[in-house]
Amino acid sequence: MKLIYKKVIVLMLSLSLVASITVGCKNNDDKKDKEKENLASTVAASINDTKIYKDEVLLWQAVFEDNAGVTEWTEDQKTQLLVSLKDRIKEIAILSEMAKNDGMVLTDEEKIDIDTQAQEFFDGVPEEIKTLGVTLETAKRAFYNDALVGKVFDKTVGDYVPTDEEINTALNNDQTYVESVTKDPEYFMQQVTVKHILIKTINEDGTPKTDEDKAAAKTKADDIFAKVQSGEDFVALVKEFSEDTGSVEANGEITFGRDEMVPQFEEAAYDMEVGETRLVETEYGYHIMRLEAIPEITTEDYQAYQDSLVKYKEEAWTAMLEYLQSEYFWGIFEKESEKYTVNYVDEVWDKLEIGTIFS
């Protein structure tokens, strides 16, 4: 079963993603090194006396570019990201101003807790990101803004609790949820056991191999598949050729259920007859597969499924409740945002080099 995944949180920082970045950022020239010293005092956008500074924009740019996962940016992609970035800054500025107008402030205890979170976050930020001009103070301001946004959200949705009927109606209109709770239980309970040999088309760091190397991998996979079809010992071929280190020790054998493997691998496994072999391509490379067995579903399996179904429904209910509250909040925000005008400093935005942080 797949839980319905919807955006339910307001602006909760996805900044932790930056802390996991390991790819190299581009080197800054001397001019940029000098410019970064003024980033924390360079206003990028404002509403009255609520100001968002350039270092915060760069931090969010890093988050957006990391999330995009693009290696070679087209002009359209750059334009789209810039629009999204300006929208995010607009949301932060307006919500911060709303918090201020409602007299919302952070207590000393809240600031101490946030400072700790910001420090932990900043400690994990790679030096490459810091060279952009992102400092501990940048992180603190971002976390402070996020905390105030949370207060606005809590106040706005505080009196709105979707009724059971609203939640049920929304769930019954969600195709993923409906399929998950109405499909034959055996669809989810039935596992399959497969032996496979993997010939990779990706490097150790997950990046794609060259076209030449991919072609060589395909030729190698074809040759191994021919050996399998001619009756050569599958386990011996696993030990000689498989590049899947996770299954080699088990003679290439894995037992799995629905939604546990990449789609092409799963579809082939569930479509084959016991003893049948296939050559399948996935994002990892070429798999020479053989279906070994279809394990019998036990009483314990049925009970485990029923327990997981109960848990799934509870989680889906909570997720939908939060989603409806989020939709309610953003509906209110859209109306309130008409009262505010965000002033963007063109000189700052014109100098942003979208798509260059991780290139």
Secondary structure as the mmCIF struct_conf table of DSSP 4:
data_model
#
loop_
_struct_conf.conf_type_id
_struct_conf.id
_struct_conf.beg_label_comp_id
_struct_conf.beg_label_asym_id
_struct_conf.beg_label_seq_id
_struct_conf.end_label_comp_id
_struct_conf.end_label_asym_id
_struct_conf.end_label_seq_id
BEND BEND1 VAL A 10 LEU A 11
TURN_TY1_P TURN_TY1_P1 LEU A 15 LEU A 15
HELX_RH_AL_P HELX_RH_AL_P1 SER A 16 ALA A 19
TURN_TY1_P TURN_TY1_P2 SER A 20 SER A 20
BEND BEND2 VAL A 23 VAL A 23
HELX_LH_PP_P HELX_LH_PP_P1 GLY A 24 ASN A 28
HELX_RH_AL_P HELX_RH_AL_P2 ASP A 30 GLU A 35
HELX_RH_3T_P HELX_RH_3T_P1 LYS A 36 SER A 41
STRN STRN1 VAL A 43 ILE A 47
TURN_TY1_P TURN_TY1_P3 ASN A 48 ASP A 49
STRN STRN2 THR A 50 TYR A 53
HELX_RH_AL_P HELX_RH_AL_P3 LYS A 54 ALA A 68
TURN_TY1_P TURN_TY1_P4 GLY A 69 GLY A 69
BEND BEND3 THR A 71 GLU A 72
HELX_RH_AL_P HELX_RH_AL_P4 GLU A 75 ASN A 101
TURN_TY1_P TURN_TY1_P5 ASP A 102 GLY A 103
HELX_RH_AL_P HELX_RH_AL_P5 ASP A 108 ASP A 123
TURN_TY1_P TURN_TY1_P6 GLY A 124 GLY A 124
BEND BEND4 VAL A 125 VAL A 125
HELX_RH_AL_P HELX_RH_AL_P6 GLU A 127 LYS A 130
TURN_TY1_P TURN_TY1_P7 THR A 131 GLY A 133
HELX_RH_AL_P HELX_RH_AL_P7 LEU A 136 VAL A 157
TURN_TY1_P TURN_TY1_P8 GLY A 158 ASP A 159
HELX_RH_AL_P HELX_RH_AL_P8 ASP A 164 ASN A 172
TURN_TY1_P TURN_TY1_P9 ASN A 173 ASN A 173
HELX_RH_AL_P HELX_RH_AL_P9 GLN A 175 THR A 182
BEND BEND5 LYS A 183 LYS A 183
HELX_RH_AL_P HELX_RH_AL_P10 PRO A 185 MET A 189
STRN STRN3 VAL A 192 LYS A 200
BEND BEND6 THR A 201 THR A 201
STRN STRN4 ILE A 202 ILE A 202
TURN_TY1_P TURN_TY1_P10 GLU A 204 ASP A 205
BEND BEND7 GLY A 206 GLY A 206
HELX_LH_PP_P HELX_LH_PP_P2 THR A 207 THR A 207
STRN STRN5 PRO A 208 PRO A 208
HELX_LH_PP_P HELX_LH_PP_P3 LYS A 209 THR A 210
HELX_RH_AL_P HELX_RH_AL_P11 ASP A 211 GLN A 229
TURN_TY1_P TURN_TY1_P11 SER A 230 GLY A 231
HELX_RH_AL_P HELX_RH_AL_P12 PHE A 234 PHE A 241
HELX_RH_AL_P HELX_RH_AL_P13 THR A 245 VAL A 248
TURN_TY1_P TURN_TY1_P12 GLU A 249 GLY A 252
STRN STRN6 GLU A 253 PHE A 256
TURN_TY1_P TURN_TY1_P13 ARG A 258 ASP A 259
BEND BEND8 GLU A 260 MET A 261
HELX_RH_AL_P HELX_RH_AL_P14 PRO A 263 ASP A 271
BEND BEND9 MET A 272 MET A 272
HELX_LH_PP_P HELX_LH_PP_P4 GLU A 273 GLU A 273
TURN_TY1_P TURN_TY1_P14 VAL A 274 GLY A 275
STRN STRN7 THR A 277 THR A 282
TURN_TY1_P TURN_TY1_P15 GLU A 283 TYR A 284
STRN STRN8 GLY A 285 ALA A 293
HELX_LH_PP_P HELX_LH_PP_P5 PRO A 295 THR A 298
HELX_RH_AL_P HELX_RH_AL_P15 THR A 299 SER A 337
TURN_TY1_P TURN_TY1_P16 GLU A 338 LYS A 339
STRN STRN9 ASN A 343 TYR A 344
HELX_RH_AL_P HELX_RH_AL_P16 ASP A 346 ASP A 350
TURN_TY1_P TURN_TY1_P17 LYS A 351 LYS A 351
TURN_TY1_P TURN_TY1_P18 ILE A 354 GLY A 355
TURN_TY1_P TURN_TY1_P19 ILE A 357 PHE A 358
#
